[in-house]
Amino acid sequence: MAQQAYVTETDNGGSGPERRESGLRRLMNRLMKSRFVAGWRGDRRIWRRGIVLAALAVILALVMLLHAHIPNAVGNLGSLTETFLPWLGLLIPVLILLALVRKSATALIAVLLPAIVWLNLFGGLLVDRTGPGGDLTVATHNVNADNPDPAGTARDVAASGADVVALEELTTTAVPTYQKALASTYKYHSVQGTVGLWSKYPLTGVKAVDIKLGWTRAMRAVVSAPSGQVAVYVAHLPSVRVKMEAGFTARQRDKSANALGEAIADEPLERVVLLGDLNGTMNDRALRAVTAQMRSTQGASGSGFGFSWPASFPMARIDQIMVKGVEPESSWTLPETGSDHLPVAARVKVDTSS
């Protein structure tokens, strides 16, 4: 039996075999016939316009690609750039929009450069890398010395289900409140200076860590978790400031970061977890003494950037959970408390033998 071909009207008034066009092809055809694109066709100036925009796109790409080479000699400009490096990506859609308005093919092509660089640097953070495993949950929170509700903050952190909790920026008057609020959940705890560690498992080898400040803002303890012993460090590095006359001032923070890095490098245990407010991001070269030897749980097993500060509109992740000899399984931020920082938490696998 002869097969009958289905035909349809063609553009030229004849007929031809019916073809199903893909949605993408139909969209492209409509776009090409639109007035906006039609205005570009036949216009040779689209390659000559937008040279300045193209140059700006190239500069943006170079800043992101070579951020480690931006000097810190003037106002610690390099560290300042690295602190907010992910936010440079917001300039990319702005450049695209300006290139379209300017009808510049040269600028549009140039914008591909910073887009590719940004995706290479941060594209992995857009993917959910959290896993279901892990045998120890840890959390850290800068509770803010001026916290109006320390008891409520303590309850919020305990409700996270963390086995080990580090708190920073503790004041002498607020410590008893935190101790009382956390006592029912955490049997073991130690406060050293302005930092403290609460644990469901025994703590041994507790000591202050000298980060060259003249007072205690870091400590170390061994947590005897069911899956093995872990050396846990808690640190609150000095704050950085942005001043009109001096730029991004962070000399004391950098000095303390180097001292903390040395202490961790000398740690005799293989399994190490660092919890705390480091007043710097993983991209900040000033923290290299620490970041060179440890992994960020957010970078390895988180979803998104995990920004933690300021709590009202997080723009940077300066509160860190970092590990070595321990496998990160998941990492996340916790809801806002009475502090200007968000708490951050992670689940890690201490027993990596299986």
N, C-alpha and C positions, 0 to 999 in steps of 0.2 A: 504494500500500500504506500503510495507516495506521501511524503511528509509535507505538510502545509507550513509555509514560512509566515510568521506573523510580521506584518509591516506597519510602519507608521509614517506620518508625514515628515519629510525632511525640510531643512531650512530653505532649499531651493525649489520647493513645491513638488518634488518627486517623492519617491518612497524608498525605504531601505529597511534592513533588518533592525528590529528594535533592540537597543542596547541599554543596559542598566548602568547608569553612571554612579560612581561612588559619591558619597556625601562630600568628600574632600574635593573631588574634581568639580562638582557642581559649585562648591563654595569658591574655588579658584576662578572658575569661569565668570561667576557673578562679580568677583573682585576685579577681574581684568576689564569687565565691561562698565564698572562703576565710573562715575565722573571723576572721583579722586585719582584713580590710577590713570584714567584716560588723559588727565592733565599732565602726567609725567611722560607719556609716550611721545616720542618725537622731539622731546626737549633735551637738547644736547647739554644744556647748562646744569643738569642734575649731577654731573661729574665735577663741575667747577665750583658749585655752591657748597657751603658748609665746611670749608677747609678748617676754619677755627674749631668747629664742633668735632671734626675728625681728630684734630690735634689734642683736644681735651680728652677724647676717648682714649687715645694712645697714652697720654700722661696718666690717666686713671688706671689703666692696665699696668703700667710700669710701677706705680705706687703700690698696688696690691702685690704684684709679682716680686718686687725688690724691696719690700717693706723692711726687711732685716738690714738693709744697707742705708736706711735713712739715719743720719747721724743724731746722736743724743746730745751733742755738744751745746746746742742752743735749745734751752727749755725742755730737754728730754723729748724732742719732737718725735723721735722714732717710737718710743714707748707709748706716747699719747696716740699716735696713729695705730699702733698695734692693739691698743685697748679697745678701740671702737672700729677695728678693721672690717668686721662683717657689715657694718652699716654703710660702708662705701658702696655696697651693691645697690642702694637706693638711688644712686646717681645714674645708674644704667637706664632704667625706664624714662628718666627725665631726658637723657640724651637721645633716646629713641624718639620720644615725642617731639623734641626740638628738630631732629633730623627730618621727621615727617612733615612738620610744619614748614621747614625750610626747603622741602622737596630736594633733599641731597642724598643721592645714592652713595656718594663717597663717605658721608658721615654714618649712614646706616651700616655700611660694611665695616667701618672702623669700630663701631660699637660692639661688634662681635668679639673683639679682642678682650675688653674688660669682662664681658659676659662669660667667656670661656675661662678666664683666669679665676673669676669669682666662683664659678661652679667647680673648678678644680680644687680650690681652697676649702669651700664650705658646702659644696653640693652633697657630700656624704651626710651632713648633719640634717638634711631634709628627709632622709630615709629613716624609718623606725628600725632601730637596731636592738631594741629590747628583747630579752629572752626570758623564758620561764624558770630558768635554773637559779642556783645560788644557795648558800647555806648560812649566810650571815648578812643581816641588814644593818647598815650604818647611816647615820644622819649627822649633819652639822648645821649650826645656826648661830649667826651673830645676833644676839638678842637685843642689842642696843642698850647702852648704859642709861638712857632716858626712857626706857620702856615703861609705859604707864600701867601695864598689866602683866607683870612677870609671872604670876601664877597661871594666868590664862595662856600665856605663851608656852610655859612648861607643859601644861596639859595638851596643848595642840601638838607639840613635838612628840610627846609620849604616845599620842593617839596614832602616830604614823606607823607604829608597830616595829620601830627600829630596835635592834638588840643592843646597839651601842650608840650613844648620843654625845656629841661634843658641843659645848656651848662656849661662845667667846663674848668678850666685853662684859664680863660679870663685875658687878660692883660689890663692895663689902656689905652694903645694906641689903642688897637683893639676893645674895647667896643663900641665906636661910630660907627664903621663900622658894627658891628653886629646889633646894634640898627637900623641903617638906612636900612640895607638889610632885616630885619625881620619886619619892621614897617607896611608894607602893608598887611601882613598875620596875625600878632598878635597885637591886640589892646592894650593888657595889658602886662607889663613886669616889672621885678625888678632885679637889680644886687646887690648882697651883696658880697663884697670882690672879690674873683676870680670865683664865681659861679653866674649863672643867670637863671631866669625862664621866659619864654615867653608863653603867653596863649591867646586863642581866647575868653576866658571867664574871668569875673572879678576876681581879686586877692584881698584878704583881709588878715588881720592878718600876714602880711609879717614881718619876723624878722630873724636876724642872729642866727645861732645855734652854741654854743660854743663846739667845739670838741678838746679842750685843745691843741691848736697849737700856740696861741698868735696872730694869725691873722685869718680872716674869710675865711673859705673854705666850709661852709655849711649854708643852710638857710631852712626856712619853710614858707609856704604860704597856704592859703585855696583857692582852685579853686571852684568857684560856677558854676559847670557844670549844664546843663539842667536836668540831671538825679539825681542831688544831690551834696552836698558839699563834697569835698575830701581834706584832708590835704596832701600836697605834700612836700616832703623833697628832697633837692638837696644836694649832698655831694661829696667831692673829698678828700678821705682819703690820707694820706701821702704815698709816693712811698716806695717800698721795694727795697733793693739792695742785690746783691750777690757778696760778697767780699771774696777774697782768705783767708784773715786773720781772718775774722769774720763769714763767711758763709752767711746764709740768714738773713739779718738784717731787722727787722720789728717792733722794740719796739714802735716807735712813732705811726706807723699805728695801732698797736694793742690797744694802749692807746686811740687813737681817735675813734676806732671802739666801744670800751666800752662806751665812752661818747655819741656817736650817738645812740647806743642801749638804753641808759638811756633816752635820749630825746624822742625817739619814744615810749618807754614804758609809758612815762608820757603824751603822746598826748591825749587830751580829746575827739577828734573825733574818731569814730569807723572806718571810711574809711580812709586808709592811703596808699600812694604810695611813694616809695623811688626810686629816680633816681640818678644815678651818677657813678663815677669811684671809686670803693671801693678798688682798688689795691689788690684784693683777689677774690678767687672763692668761690662758695657755699660749697665746700668741706673743705675749710680752717677753722680750729678750731678757729683761731684768730678772725673770724667774728661772732662767735657764739652768741654774745650779740645782733646782728641784725638778723642773719639767724634763730635763735631759735623762733623768734616771727613773721617772715614774710615768704612769699612764693616767689620763683623765677618764673616769668612769663615764662621764657624759659623752666624751668624744668616741669612746669605744663601744658603749652600749646604751646610749640615750636616744631620745627622740627630740629633735629640734636643738636649739642652741642652749637651752637651759639657763637663760639669763636670770640672775638672782638679785641684781641691784640696779636702781633703787626699787623697793618693793611696789611702790605705786605705779611705776612704769619701767619695768626692768629693761636695761640697755646693755648690761655687761654681766658676764659670769665671773665674779671675783671671789665667790665662795666655792671652794673646790673640794672634791673627793678624788684623791689620787692613790694609785696602788702600784706595787711591784711584788712579784711572786704570788700574786692573787689574781684570779680571773674575774673581771667585771661582767656581770650578767644583765643588769638593767640600772638605769639612773634617771632621776626625775626631780622636779622641784615640788615643794609642798605649798599648801595655801598660805596666804599672808597672815601674819600674826601682828602683835603690837610693835614689831621692829621695823626698821627701814630696810632690812634685808629679808629675802625669802629663805626659808630653810631648804636645804637640798638633801637628797637621800640616794642611796644606791644599794643594790643587792649584789654581793660578790660570792665567788666560790673559793673558799679557803682550801678545801681538800681537792687539789687538782690532779690527784693520782688516778682517779677514775675517768 
